[in-house]
Amino acid sequence: MDFTNPLVYGVPCFLGLILLELTYSKTGDKKDLYEWKDLASSLSIGVGSAVIAALLKTVSAIVIFNFVYDVFNPEINGIRTNIFGWAAFGYAWYIWIFCQLADDFSYYWFHRQNHMIRFFWAAHIVHHSSHNFNLGTAVRNGWFTIFYKPLFYLWIPAVGFPPEMVVVCLGIEALWQFQLHSTYVPKLGFVERVFNTHTMHQVHHAKNLQYMDKNHGGFLNIFDKMFGTWQELDDDIEIEYGVSTPPNSHNPWVVLTHEYSNIWNDMKRSNNWWHKFMYVFGPPGWSHNGSTKTVAQMRKQLRENEKEPENLISEPLPEHGNGSLLKESELNG
């Protein structure tokens, strides 16, 4: 059975909604919501991402997903049968729901590892590199995540979900993620008990220490709650968007590659091969000499400082996990 990826229809809607939000913000009370150079950079990166994704996702869907599906679900007497003994899944409505849940679970771990492994973060940081949070930022997607993202989803066709169903669910996930990048939608009450919402995604894009590496979910927030990465938006905390090592450029290529340059420079800081390995595959902010710190290390220091408030500013503040000095306000909450 053939299905059309919903992103085919989503891309024109993305552009239309960006234009609508841009116009509304410039004529309303949020004139600084969009910056022209930043928007141009985001759109340029987004167009390139869409072109590359169209090519590579076609390959991954047709070749990789179908290959895995065929290997793990061979035809036996004309019936697709999983190697573990059950019949491969069909297209009943409840199968679609289970496939979307499987997609959401995979998205959570894919997204979380983008924040936990620096080599992945170097690709994903592109999406976080703007200090603006708007629908334009939603299309600011790194080009290189496309090369490894399918690996997190291979288990879904392997257990028997048709490859084209997986691709459609991936597209639906992307549509949901796009619309989350808006500050115009307030907290949604009971909806937030189940779904990943706009305010939760604002938390995800914040560089405040309290908010870093939180809310990785796609549709649902259940996996964040299960695995300890959920954080509700605190209206009393002023959000600062962006990253601590911004590209400081609107050049799309610089935005796409600046963290790889940072990794290379860090690798040259030590001749120890384990240190070099950790600079690539360790958590962002890891350093062999403590000159930079991971988010976990900074939170530990924050807890220690709270126990000894008189020592809070007696020594220089540590660097953020990705290289810039934390503000005292971030450590104080």
N, C-alpha and C positions, 0 to 999 in steps of 0.2 A: 504494500500500500504506500502511495506517495503522499507526502505532505509538504507544504510550503513553510519555510522558516519564517516565523512571524516578524523577524527583524527586517524582512523585505518591505513590509508595510510600516515598520516602526521607524525607520530612518527618516522618511519625510515628516512623520509626526514629531520626531525629535527636533528637527530644524524649526518646525512651526511653533512648538512649545517654547523653544529657546527664544525665538523672535517675540513671542507673546510676553514672556517673563521679562525680557530685556526692555520692551516698550513700556510695560507696566511699571517697572522699577525706575526707569528714567523719567517717567511722568508723575511718579508718586513720591513717597518719602524715603526710598531706598536707592537714591541716585548713584551711590557708590557700590551697589551690589555687583555691577559689571564694570570691568576696566577693558577698554578697547583692545589694547595690545595683548592682554591676558586672554581675552576671548578669541582673538585671531590665532594665538598660539594653540589654544585648546581645540579650536575647529580644525586647524591644520593637522594636528596630531590625530584628531578623531577621524578625519577623512582618510588619512593613511592607514589607521587601524581598521577602518571599514573595508578598505581595499585588500589589505593583507588577510584579514579575517575571512573575507569572502573566498579567497583562494585556498588558504590553509584549512579552514573549517570544512570546505568541500572535500579536501583530501582526507582530513581526519574522519569525516562522516562516512565517506564512500569507501575509503581504503581501510583505515585503522579500526573504526567501530564495526564495520561489516566483517573485517577479518576476524576480530575477536568474537563477534557473534557467531560466525560460521564455525570457528574452532570449538567453542564451548557449547554450541547448540546445533550439532549435525542433524541432518535429516535421517531418520530411521523409519523405514516403511512409509515414507512420504510425510512424516510428522517431525517437526523440529523438536528435538528432545535434548534437554540440558544434560551435560555429562554427569550431573548428580542425580538424574533420574526423572525429573519433572518435565512436563511439556513446556516449551518456550511460550512466553506470554503473548496473548493476542491484543486486541484493541478495545476491549470492554472499558466502560467509563471509569470503573474503579481501578483498572490497571494504569490508566493515565494518572490518577491521583497518586498511586504508589510510585510511579515513575517520577512524578514531580517531587515527591518527598525524598526519593533517592537522589535526585538532582540537587535538592536543597542541602542534603547532608554532605554531598560531595563539594558543593560550593562553599560551605562553611569551612571545610578543611583546606580546600584550595586557597581560600581567602586568608585564613588564619596563617597558613604556612608562608604566604606572601609577606607577612609581618614578622615571622619568626626566623626565617632563613635569609641571610643578607643577600645572597645571589638572587633569590626571588624578589626580595624587597627592591633591589636595583631596577627591576622591571616594573614593579608595582608602584614605586615612589612617584612615578610620572603622574599617576591619578591623584596623588595627594599633594603634589608640588605647588599647586596654586594656593594663594592665601585667600582666595574667594571661594564661596560655596554657593553654587547656582547650577542651573541646568546645563550651562556651558561646560562646567567642570565635569559633568557626568560623561561627556564624550571624550574627555582627556584620558584616554586609555593607552597604557604602554604597549608598544608593538611586540615586545619579546615574550610577554606572558602567553601569547598564542601558541608558542612552540611547546610549552610544557603543560598547559591547562588540560588538554585532552587526557593526559595520563591519570588525572584524578577521577576521571569518569569511566575508565575502561571496565571497571567491575560491573557497571550497570548493564551494558549489552552482554557481558559475560554470564550474568545470572539469568538472562533470557528476555530482557526488554528489547524490542526491535530498535535498530540503530536510528531510524527516522523519527521514532518517538522520542528518543533521547535528544536529538537535535532540536526538535520542537520545544521540548521542556527547557533546554538551554536558552532558546530564544525568548521564551516567556519569562525566565529568570532575568534576562538582560533588560526586558521591558520594565519589569518591576524595579530593578535597580536604578534605571534611568530616572524615573519620576521621584525617587527618594531625595534627589539633590535639590531640594527647594526649602527655603526658610519661610515660605508663605503658609505652609500647612502646620497648624498647631498640634499639640498633643491630642490624641484621638481616643482617650478614655479606655474603654474595655477592649478596643481593637489592639491596643498595645500589649495586652496580656498574651497575645498569640503571635501577632505579625511584627515584622521589622518595619518600623515607620520612619517618617522624615526626621523627627527629633532624635531618634536613636541613631540615624545615620549622620546627623550633625555631630553627635558624640564621636562617632567613628572617625570623622575627618578632623577632629580637634587635635591640637598639639599640646593641650594642657596635660600635665602629668597624670591627673586623675582619669583622663579619658583615653590615654594612649592604649592601642591594641585591644580595644573593646568593640563589641557589636559587629562581628564578622558575618552574621547571618544574611541569607538571601531573602526569601519570603518570610520565614519564621524566625522567631527569637528563641525557640526552645533549645536549640543546640548551644547557643551562648549561655543560656541559663544552666544547662546540663554540665557544661565544661568550664564554667567559671569565668566567662568573658563578657557577661552582660553588664551594662551600666546604663542607668536611666539618666536623662538630661536633668541637670540641676539648674533651675532658673536663676539661681543666685550667683552662678559662675559665668563670667564673661568668656565666651568661647574665642579662642584664637585658632584660626584655620591654617593649614599648611604643614610644613615639615621643618625640622631644625637645621637641615642642610639644604636649603633651597637652591635651585640652579642659578638664581640671580640673573636670569636671562629669559627672553621671550623667544629665542631661537629654538624651533622645535627639536632640532638635532641635539642641542645642548641639554634641553629638558629630558630628552629620551635617554641620554647616555651619561649624564653627570655623575650618577652614583657608581657606575662602573669605573669611572676615573678615580673616584674616591677609594674604591676597593683596591685598585692597582697601587695607588699611592700608599695605602695602609700596608699592603703586602710587602712593600719595600722597607718598612720600618723595622723588620726583624728578619734575620737569616734562618730562624728556626722554621722548619717546614710545617710543624703542627700549628704554629702561629699563623702562617700563611693560609693554611687550610681553614682555620677558624675565622680569619678575616673574610673569607669567601662564603663559608657555609655555617658559620656560627650566627648567633642572633645579632641584629643590628646594634651597634654600640659596643660590642665586645672588643676589648683591647688587651694585649699581653702585659701591659704595664699599668693598667688602671687609669690611663689618661682620658679615656672615654668610657661610658658606662651604658649598660643595657637598661631597658625600662624596669626590669625586675630589680636590678641593683639600685636604681634611683628610688624606687618605691621602698626598698629596704632601708635606704639611708633616710628617707622621709620619716619612716616609722621610728627610727633611732633618734632623729632630731626632735620628733614630737615628745619623746621621753625626756630629752634634755634640751628644752627650748632655749636655754641661755647660750647654747653652743651653735644655734641655728646659723648665725652669720659670722661666727668667729673665724671661719676658714673659708677660702675661696670655694664657690659652688662647683660641683662637678659638671662636666660637660654632659649634654644630652646624649642619648644613645646613638644619634646620628651626627654628633659633632659640634653642636653649638651650646653655649652656656644657657642653663636654665635661669629663668627669672625667679627672684625671691618669692614673687606672688604665686608662682606655680608650685613651689615647695610648700608654701603656707596654705595652699588650697583656696 
